[in-house]
Amino acid sequence: MDLFGNEIKEELSLADKYLLCPTTVLSKRDPKWQQLKRKWLKLGIKSELGRKQDGTGFTKYDYEYTKNISGSFRGIGTDQTISIFDPVVCEIIYKWFCPDGGLILDPFAGGSVRGIVANYLGYKYTGIELREEQCISNREQAIDILEVNNQPQWYIGDSEQVLDAKWNIEFDLLFSCPPYMNLEVYSDLPDDLSNMNDAEFITKYNSIIDKSCKLIKRGGYAVFVVGDLRDNKGYQKDFTGITKQAFIKAGMKLYNELILVEPVGTKAMTLERGFKNGKLAKVHQNVYIFKKP
């Protein structure tokens, strides 16, 4: 109550209302980000399962968990690092760009995180994943965490072919983190994008994005988490540019660009070695938000 007996209504800050302040730069180093991440990890999400070489074998590397807040995995005896998708990114994108109870399509599903977070928050997730073993692992995790009648849907198969089926449905949000070309090899399957040369990758990548965008409602959003990478001579490949052009060709309009600042984590151990060759340590990802006009 104020001095005149009127009730004072406290207004939520933007950060409280939208989880984090909706600006074009977000930092995973933010204490609130880490707090949100710990909340999700307590659920028991283990997106790395299905990516270790444990007899079923999905990559050419053996992986051990590097216990740091960035949640990365490093190949034993190599400099290869695989990223485990951050559940806080999912929570933010869903709440910012998908209506309550909305339908989400992910043509490069990979691990369990994006699906479990979506259905836990009341959305309906449909993911397409090439590797059967990964889908089985995802389903096993989801049944342990979510109610039986609230399960994400993972379809096994090549997205380019699966998306050719007659889908009598429109999605509110297209959300994914695609393979970063051949940076990380996921399997030896012939349709695996990570096994292809650059020209083959771009052709198939464009096709999958085009088919996915056809299933998005008018006014709906497409959000891709991507980043540039280096070729075997150390020069950068413009994967962010390839992604933007693919969506523009598919009839989408670039609406926002978001920069995700990553923790330095294990990069600190190799930063000096890389910089001797003039390479800056990459500690951010690009998130492109497109809208269907």
WOMONOR-V527163 format. One record per helix or strand of 3 or more residues. SS is the DSSP state (alpha for helix, beta for strand). FROM is the first residue (numbers start at 1). TO is the last residue. If there is no record, write none. Layout:
BEGIN
{{SS	FROM	TO} {SS	FROM	TO}}
END
This chain:
BEGIN
{{alpha	14	17} {beta	25	27} {alpha	31	41} {beta	63	65} {beta	72	75} {beta	81	83} {alpha	87	97} {beta	103	106} {alpha	113	120} {beta	124	129} {alpha	132	145} {beta	153	156} {alpha	159	162} {beta	171	176} {alpha	193	195} {alpha	198	213} {beta	216	226} {alpha	239	249} {beta	252	261} {alpha	267	275} {beta	284	292}}
END
